[in-house]
Amino acid sequence: MSKKEPIWEINLLRAFAILAVLLIHTTSMPLNRLDASSNLYGVYLLLNQFSSFAVPVFLFISGIVLLYTYYDRPCTWTNIGTFYKKRVTSVLLPYLVFSIAYFLLNNYNVPEYLYNPKRFAYLLLTGRAHTHLYFMFIILQFYVLFPIFWAAARKLKGWFPVVAFALQIGYMFFNREVVVHLTSIPAIFHRTGSLSISYFGFFALGGLIGMYYPRWKRYLRPSPEDRRHPIPWGALIVLWLAVGLYQVYIAYRGNVHGIRLSSLTMYWIWFAYNTLSSLALLKLSALGVAKLPVRAVQVLMNLGACAFGIYLIHPMLQWFYRLIPLDNNPLFFHSYFLGMFAVAFFISWAITAWLPKKVRGSVWILGSSPKKVPVEAWRPEANHPSKKRIDKRTRGRSVSG
Protein backbone atom coordinates (compact mmCIF):
# COMPACT_ATOMS: atom_id res chain seq x y z
CA MET A 1 0.00 0.00 0.00
CA SER A 2 1.47 3.36 -1.07
CA LYS A 3 2.28 5.89 1.64
CA LYS A 4 -0.28 8.68 1.90
CA GLU A 5 0.54 12.37 1.78
CA PRO A 6 0.66 13.88 5.28
CA ILE A 7 -2.20 16.18 6.25
CA TRP A 8 -0.08 19.27 6.82
CA GLU A 9 -2.76 21.39 8.48
CA ILE A 10 -3.12 18.84 11.30
CA ASN A 11 -0.03 20.09 13.13
CA LEU A 12 -1.31 23.67 12.99
CA LEU A 13 -4.64 22.45 14.36
CA ARG A 14 -2.77 20.65 17.15
CA ALA A 15 -0.90 23.88 17.88
CA PHE A 16 -4.18 25.78 18.32
CA ALA A 17 -5.56 23.02 20.54
CA ILE A 18 -2.51 22.81 22.85
CA LEU A 19 -2.50 26.60 23.22
CA ALA A 20 -6.14 26.32 24.28
CA VAL A 21 -5.21 23.68 26.89
CA LEU A 22 -2.53 25.95 28.34
CA LEU A 23 -4.92 28.90 28.46
CA ILE A 24 -7.58 26.85 30.26
CA HIS A 25 -5.10 25.61 32.86
CA THR A 26 -3.54 29.04 33.37
CA THR A 27 -6.76 31.07 33.62
CA SER A 28 -8.69 28.71 35.90
CA MET A 29 -6.72 29.79 38.99
CA PRO A 30 -7.17 33.58 38.60
CA LEU A 31 -10.87 33.06 37.81
CA ASN A 32 -11.24 31.29 41.16
CA ARG A 33 -9.33 34.02 43.02
CA LEU A 34 -10.51 37.21 41.32
CA ASP A 35 -13.62 39.04 42.36
CA ALA A 36 -16.12 39.01 39.50
CA SER A 37 -16.26 42.82 39.65
CA SER A 38 -12.57 43.10 38.73
CA ASN A 39 -11.81 44.92 35.47
CA LEU A 40 -9.78 41.98 34.14
CA TYR A 41 -12.17 39.23 35.23
CA GLY A 42 -13.87 39.37 31.83
CA VAL A 43 -10.53 39.00 30.04
CA TYR A 44 -9.64 35.82 31.95
CA LEU A 45 -13.15 34.47 31.37
CA LEU A 46 -12.92 35.22 27.64
CA LEU A 47 -9.62 33.35 27.33
CA ASN A 48 -10.91 30.46 29.41
CA GLN A 49 -14.28 30.01 27.71
CA PHE A 50 -13.03 30.58 24.18
CA SER A 51 -10.40 27.87 24.76
CA SER A 52 -12.98 25.29 25.85
CA PHE A 53 -12.81 23.59 22.45
CA ALA A 54 -9.51 21.89 23.39
CA VAL A 55 -10.68 18.33 24.19
CA PRO A 56 -13.32 18.02 21.40
CA VAL A 57 -10.83 19.38 18.84
CA PHE A 58 -8.11 16.95 19.94
CA LEU A 59 -10.61 14.09 19.54
CA PHE A 60 -11.64 15.53 16.17
CA ILE A 61 -7.96 15.40 15.16
CA SER A 62 -7.72 11.78 16.32
CA GLY A 63 -10.70 10.90 14.14
CA ILE A 64 -9.08 12.53 11.10
CA VAL A 65 -5.70 10.87 11.58
CA LEU A 66 -6.93 7.37 12.46
CA LEU A 67 -9.48 7.01 9.69
CA TYR A 68 -7.23 8.71 7.13
CA THR A 69 -4.64 6.06 7.99
CA TYR A 70 -6.87 2.98 8.40
CA TYR A 71 -10.11 3.53 6.46
CA ASP A 72 -8.79 1.99 3.24
CA ARG A 73 -7.39 -1.04 5.04
CA PRO A 74 -9.53 -4.08 5.84
CA CYS A 75 -10.46 -4.37 9.50
CA THR A 76 -8.60 -7.66 10.02
CA TRP A 77 -7.08 -9.09 13.19
CA THR A 78 -3.60 -8.49 11.78
CA ASN A 79 -4.28 -4.80 11.13
CA ILE A 80 -6.00 -4.42 14.51
CA GLY A 81 -2.94 -5.98 16.19
CA THR A 82 -0.64 -3.53 14.40
CA PHE A 83 -2.82 -0.64 15.53
CA TYR A 84 -2.67 -1.67 19.20
CA LYS A 85 1.04 -2.44 19.11
CA LYS A 86 1.74 1.15 18.04
CA ARG A 87 -0.54 2.60 20.74
CA VAL A 88 1.21 0.66 23.54
CA THR A 89 4.50 2.49 22.95
CA SER A 90 3.15 5.84 21.73
CA VAL A 91 0.27 6.35 24.21
CA LEU A 92 -0.07 3.69 26.92
CA LEU A 93 3.55 3.80 28.09
CA PRO A 94 3.69 7.64 28.37
CA TYR A 95 0.36 7.57 30.21
CA LEU A 96 1.68 5.03 32.72
CA VAL A 97 4.96 6.92 33.28
CA PHE A 98 3.29 10.30 33.82
CA SER A 99 0.53 8.81 35.97
CA ILE A 100 3.23 7.46 38.30
CA ALA A 101 5.08 10.80 38.26
CA TYR A 102 1.99 12.86 39.07
CA PHE A 103 0.82 10.37 41.71
CA LEU A 104 4.15 10.69 43.51
CA LEU A 105 4.13 14.48 43.14
CA ASN A 106 0.61 14.87 44.53
CA ASN A 107 0.97 12.39 47.39
CA TYR A 108 4.62 12.60 48.48
CA ASN A 109 3.60 13.95 51.91
CA VAL A 110 0.48 11.78 52.36
CA PRO A 111 1.79 8.29 53.31
CA GLU A 112 -1.65 6.67 53.51
CA TYR A 113 -2.13 7.51 49.81
CA LEU A 114 1.47 7.19 48.62
CA TYR A 115 1.81 3.57 49.78
CA ASN A 116 -1.64 2.50 48.67
CA PRO A 117 -1.36 0.54 45.39
CA LYS A 118 -5.13 0.07 45.17
CA ARG A 119 -5.64 3.82 45.19
CA PHE A 120 -3.03 4.28 42.46
CA ALA A 121 -4.62 1.52 40.37
CA TYR A 122 -8.03 3.21 40.67
CA LEU A 123 -6.60 6.60 39.68
CA LEU A 124 -4.72 5.02 36.78
CA LEU A 125 -7.79 3.20 35.47
CA THR A 126 -9.98 6.32 35.67
CA GLY A 127 -7.50 8.96 34.46
CA ARG A 128 -7.36 10.78 37.78
CA ALA A 129 -3.70 10.65 38.82
CA HIS A 130 -3.73 14.35 37.91
CA THR A 131 -6.52 16.59 36.69
CA HIS A 132 -5.41 16.80 33.04
CA LEU A 133 -4.99 13.04 32.60
CA TYR A 134 -8.72 12.52 32.23
CA PHE A 135 -8.14 13.22 28.54
CA MET A 136 -5.84 10.20 28.33
CA PHE A 137 -8.61 8.14 29.89
CA ILE A 138 -10.96 9.35 27.13
CA ILE A 139 -8.53 8.72 24.29
CA LEU A 140 -7.76 5.21 25.60
CA GLN A 141 -11.49 4.47 25.50
CA PHE A 142 -11.51 5.50 21.85
CA TYR A 143 -8.55 3.22 21.15
CA VAL A 144 -10.34 0.29 22.80
CA LEU A 145 -13.42 1.01 20.69
CA PHE A 146 -11.54 1.87 17.50
CA PRO A 147 -12.03 -1.50 15.73
CA ILE A 148 -15.81 -0.93 16.10
CA PHE A 149 -15.50 2.64 14.76
CA TRP A 150 -13.28 1.38 11.94
CA ALA A 151 -15.74 -1.31 10.87
CA ALA A 152 -18.70 1.09 11.30
CA ALA A 153 -17.04 3.76 9.16
CA ARG A 154 -16.40 1.29 6.34
CA LYS A 155 -20.01 0.12 6.55
CA LEU A 156 -21.83 3.43 7.09
CA LYS A 157 -19.54 5.71 5.04
CA GLY A 158 -21.06 9.21 5.02
CA TRP A 159 -23.65 8.23 7.63
CA PHE A 160 -20.93 7.43 10.15
CA PRO A 161 -20.89 10.87 11.89
CA VAL A 162 -24.70 11.06 11.79
CA VAL A 163 -24.97 7.83 13.78
CA ALA A 164 -22.15 8.90 16.12
CA PHE A 165 -23.77 12.27 16.87
CA ALA A 166 -27.10 10.50 17.45
CA LEU A 167 -25.43 8.21 20.01
CA GLN A 168 -23.71 11.15 21.69
CA ILE A 169 -26.89 13.21 21.98
CA GLY A 170 -28.96 10.16 22.91
CA TYR A 171 -26.59 9.39 25.75
CA MET A 172 -26.84 12.99 26.96
CA PHE A 173 -30.61 12.59 27.34
CA PHE A 174 -30.24 9.10 28.86
CA ASN A 175 -27.76 10.42 31.41
CA ARG A 176 -30.02 13.39 32.15
CA GLU A 177 -33.13 11.27 32.72
CA VAL A 178 -31.73 8.00 34.08
CA VAL A 179 -28.05 7.89 35.05
CA VAL A 180 -28.10 10.92 37.36
CA HIS A 181 -30.69 9.17 39.51
CA LEU A 182 -28.65 5.98 39.91
CA THR A 183 -26.67 6.22 43.13
CA SER A 184 -25.41 2.63 43.27
CA ILE A 185 -23.30 2.70 40.09
CA PRO A 186 -19.55 3.60 40.10
CA ALA A 187 -18.83 7.33 40.29
CA ILE A 188 -17.09 7.32 36.89
CA PHE A 189 -20.49 6.98 35.18
CA HIS A 190 -21.55 10.29 36.69
CA ARG A 191 -18.49 12.07 35.26
CA THR A 192 -19.81 12.32 31.71
CA GLY A 193 -16.90 14.54 30.65
CA SER A 194 -14.62 11.52 31.14
CA LEU A 195 -16.70 9.13 29.01
CA SER A 196 -15.90 8.69 25.33
CA ILE A 197 -19.56 8.53 24.31
CA SER A 198 -19.86 12.22 25.22
CA TYR A 199 -17.52 12.95 22.27
CA PHE A 200 -18.48 10.28 19.70
CA GLY A 201 -19.73 12.86 17.20
CA PHE A 202 -16.57 15.01 17.22
CA PHE A 203 -14.38 11.95 16.65
CA ALA A 204 -16.62 10.72 13.82
CA LEU A 205 -16.80 14.17 12.18
CA GLY A 206 -13.02 14.12 12.05
CA GLY A 207 -13.22 10.55 10.79
CA LEU A 208 -15.43 11.66 7.88
CA ILE A 209 -12.77 14.16 6.83
CA GLY A 210 -10.05 11.53 7.15
CA MET A 211 -12.07 9.00 5.12
CA TYR A 212 -12.50 11.43 2.22
CA TYR A 213 -9.55 13.75 2.74
CA PRO A 214 -8.57 14.14 -0.97
CA ARG A 215 -12.06 15.60 -1.57
CA TRP A 216 -11.95 17.76 1.57
CA LYS A 217 -8.50 19.06 0.64
CA ARG A 218 -10.02 20.74 -2.42
CA TYR A 219 -12.30 22.69 -0.10
CA LEU A 220 -9.72 23.39 2.59
CA ARG A 221 -6.82 24.39 0.32
CA PRO A 222 -8.32 24.87 -3.15
CA SER A 223 -5.99 25.23 -6.10
CA PRO A 224 -6.57 28.01 -8.66
CA GLU A 225 -8.40 25.46 -10.81
CA ASP A 226 -10.92 24.72 -8.03
CA ARG A 227 -13.37 27.56 -8.55
CA ARG A 228 -16.33 26.05 -6.73
CA HIS A 229 -16.45 26.36 -2.95
CA PRO A 230 -19.58 24.49 -1.75
CA ILE A 231 -18.72 25.11 1.92
CA PRO A 232 -19.31 28.76 3.03
CA TRP A 233 -16.18 28.92 5.18
CA GLY A 234 -16.41 32.65 5.84
CA ALA A 235 -19.93 32.39 7.21
CA LEU A 236 -18.97 29.31 9.25
CA ILE A 237 -16.02 31.11 10.88
CA VAL A 238 -18.17 34.17 11.69
CA LEU A 239 -20.82 31.88 13.21
CA TRP A 240 -18.12 30.12 15.26
CA LEU A 241 -16.90 33.44 16.67
CA ALA A 242 -20.47 34.55 17.40
CA VAL A 243 -21.35 31.34 19.27
CA GLY A 244 -18.04 31.52 21.16
CA LEU A 245 -18.70 35.09 22.27
CA TYR A 246 -22.22 34.15 23.29
CA GLN A 247 -20.83 31.31 25.39
CA VAL A 248 -18.50 33.81 27.09
CA TYR A 249 -21.44 36.19 27.65
CA ILE A 250 -23.67 33.61 29.32
CA ALA A 251 -20.77 32.43 31.51
CA TYR A 252 -20.09 36.04 32.54
CA ARG A 253 -23.76 36.67 33.22
CA GLY A 254 -23.98 33.52 35.32
CA ASN A 255 -20.79 34.17 37.33
CA VAL A 256 -21.33 37.90 37.87
CA HIS A 257 -25.11 38.27 38.05
CA GLY A 258 -26.20 34.75 38.96
CA ILE A 259 -28.43 34.49 35.87
CA ARG A 260 -27.97 30.96 34.52
CA LEU A 261 -29.50 29.03 31.64
CA SER A 262 -30.81 25.48 31.92
CA SER A 263 -28.32 22.63 31.67
CA LEU A 264 -29.96 21.48 28.44
CA THR A 265 -29.53 24.91 26.82
CA MET A 266 -25.92 25.02 27.99
CA TYR A 267 -25.33 21.60 26.41
CA TRP A 268 -26.59 22.76 23.01
CA ILE A 269 -24.38 25.85 23.14
CA TRP A 270 -21.39 23.68 24.09
CA PHE A 271 -22.27 21.23 21.32
CA ALA A 272 -22.62 23.95 18.66
CA TYR A 273 -19.45 25.76 19.72
CA ASN A 274 -17.27 22.65 19.64
CA THR A 275 -18.65 21.39 16.34
CA LEU A 276 -18.05 24.80 14.76
CA SER A 277 -14.63 25.07 16.42
CA SER A 278 -13.50 21.80 14.87
CA LEU A 279 -14.40 22.86 11.32
CA ALA A 280 -13.46 26.54 11.60
CA LEU A 281 -10.05 25.85 13.13
CA LEU A 282 -9.34 23.17 10.52
CA LYS A 283 -10.03 25.71 7.78
CA LEU A 284 -7.92 28.37 9.51
CA SER A 285 -5.12 25.83 9.84
CA ALA A 286 -5.33 25.10 6.12
CA LEU A 287 -5.25 28.83 5.37
CA GLY A 288 -2.22 29.11 7.62
CA VAL A 289 -0.36 26.42 5.68
CA ALA A 290 -1.13 28.21 2.41
CA LYS A 291 -0.84 31.87 3.39
CA LEU A 292 1.23 32.49 6.53
CA PRO A 293 4.95 33.36 6.27
CA VAL A 294 7.06 30.24 5.90
CA ARG A 295 8.84 30.73 9.23
CA ALA A 296 5.53 31.13 11.08
CA VAL A 297 4.19 27.88 9.59
CA GLN A 298 7.38 26.03 10.53
CA VAL A 299 7.09 27.26 14.14
CA LEU A 300 3.42 26.25 14.36
CA MET A 301 4.14 22.84 12.82
CA ASN A 302 6.88 22.29 15.38
CA LEU A 303 4.53 23.34 18.18
CA GLY A 304 1.85 20.97 16.90
CA ALA A 305 4.32 18.10 16.63
CA CYS A 306 5.34 18.73 20.27
CA ALA A 307 1.74 19.01 21.53
CA PHE A 308 1.63 15.59 23.21
CA GLY A 309 4.78 16.20 25.23
CA ILE A 310 3.66 19.72 26.16
CA TYR A 311 0.33 18.33 27.33
CA LEU A 312 2.03 15.75 29.55
CA ILE A 313 4.72 18.02 31.04
CA HIS A 314 3.17 21.48 31.52
CA PRO A 315 1.04 20.72 34.65
CA MET A 316 4.20 19.57 36.43
CA LEU A 317 5.89 22.89 35.66
CA GLN A 318 2.79 24.74 36.85
CA TRP A 319 2.79 22.66 40.05
CA PHE A 320 6.31 23.84 40.88
CA TYR A 321 5.54 27.40 39.73
CA ARG A 322 2.68 27.59 42.24
CA LEU A 323 5.24 27.18 45.03
CA ILE A 324 6.04 30.86 44.41
CA PRO A 325 3.85 32.84 46.84
CA LEU A 326 1.07 34.81 45.16
CA ASP A 327 0.85 38.45 46.22
CA ASN A 328 -2.44 40.35 46.07
CA ASN A 329 -0.77 43.37 44.53
CA PRO A 330 -2.68 43.78 41.20
CA LEU A 331 0.43 44.20 39.05
CA PHE A 332 2.14 41.18 40.62
CA PHE A 333 -1.08 39.15 40.52
CA HIS A 334 -1.53 39.47 36.74
CA SER A 335 2.21 39.19 36.03
CA TYR A 336 2.25 35.98 38.08
CA PHE A 337 -0.19 34.25 35.75
CA LEU A 338 1.46 35.61 32.63
CA GLY A 339 4.68 34.09 33.95
CA MET A 340 2.90 30.81 34.69
CA PHE A 341 1.73 30.58 31.10
CA ALA A 342 5.19 31.45 29.74
CA VAL A 343 6.99 28.91 31.94
CA ALA A 344 4.52 26.11 31.18
CA PHE A 345 4.49 26.87 27.47
CA PHE A 346 8.11 27.54 26.57
CA ILE A 347 9.88 25.15 28.94
CA SER A 348 7.60 22.19 28.16
CA TRP A 349 7.96 22.94 24.44
CA ALA A 350 11.76 23.12 24.72
CA ILE A 351 11.94 19.84 26.66
CA THR A 352 9.68 18.04 24.17
CA ALA A 353 11.60 19.33 21.15
CA TRP A 354 15.08 18.77 22.56
CA LEU A 355 15.01 15.67 24.75
CA PRO A 356 14.09 13.02 22.11
CA LYS A 357 17.01 14.22 19.98
CA LYS A 358 19.48 13.77 22.83
CA VAL A 359 18.16 10.93 24.99
CA ARG A 360 17.44 7.58 23.41
CA GLY A 361 14.15 6.10 24.55
CA SER A 362 12.60 9.42 25.62
CA VAL A 363 10.63 9.39 22.39
CA TRP A 364 8.51 6.60 23.92
CA ILE A 365 7.53 8.95 26.75
CA LEU A 366 7.18 12.34 25.04
CA GLY A 367 6.22 11.36 21.51
CA SER A 368 8.24 11.70 18.33
CA SER A 369 10.89 14.33 17.91
CA PRO A 370 9.61 16.95 15.43
CA LYS A 371 11.37 16.93 12.09
CA LYS A 372 11.87 19.96 9.89
CA VAL A 373 9.92 19.48 6.66
CA PRO A 374 11.05 21.17 3.41
CA VAL A 375 8.77 24.03 2.41
CA GLU A 376 8.12 22.44 -0.97
CA ALA A 377 6.44 19.49 0.77
CA TRP A 378 3.58 21.52 2.22
CA ARG A 379 3.37 24.59 0.01
CA PRO A 380 3.25 24.64 -3.83
CA GLU A 381 6.46 25.96 -5.41
CA ALA A 382 4.53 28.89 -6.92
CA ASN A 383 3.73 30.15 -3.42
CA HIS A 384 7.33 29.90 -2.17
CA PRO A 385 8.38 33.43 -1.11
CA SER A 386 11.96 33.00 -2.37
CA LYS A 387 10.67 32.02 -5.79
CA LYS A 388 8.41 35.07 -5.87
CA ARG A 389 11.41 37.31 -5.11
CA ILE A 390 13.42 35.63 -7.87
CA ASP A 391 10.53 36.07 -10.30
CA LYS A 392 10.22 39.77 -9.42
CA ARG A 393 13.96 40.35 -9.97
CA THR A 394 13.79 38.49 -13.28
CA ARG A 395 10.79 40.50 -14.44
CA GLY A 396 12.54 43.70 -13.42
CA ARG A 397 15.65 42.92 -15.51
CA SER A 398 13.62 41.93 -18.54
CA VAL A 399 11.61 45.15 -18.42
CA SER A 400 14.68 47.37 -17.98
CA GLY A 401 16.46 45.56 -20.81
Salt bridges, closest charged atoms under 4 A:
GLU5 OE1 - LYS217 NZ 3.09
GLU9 OE1 - ARG221 NE 3.17
ASP72 OD2 - LYS4 NZ 3.04
GLU177 OE2 - ARG176 NE 3.67
ASP226 OD1 - ARG218 NE 3.42
GLU376 OE2 - HIS384 NE2 3.74
ASP391 OD2 - LYS387 NZ 3.29
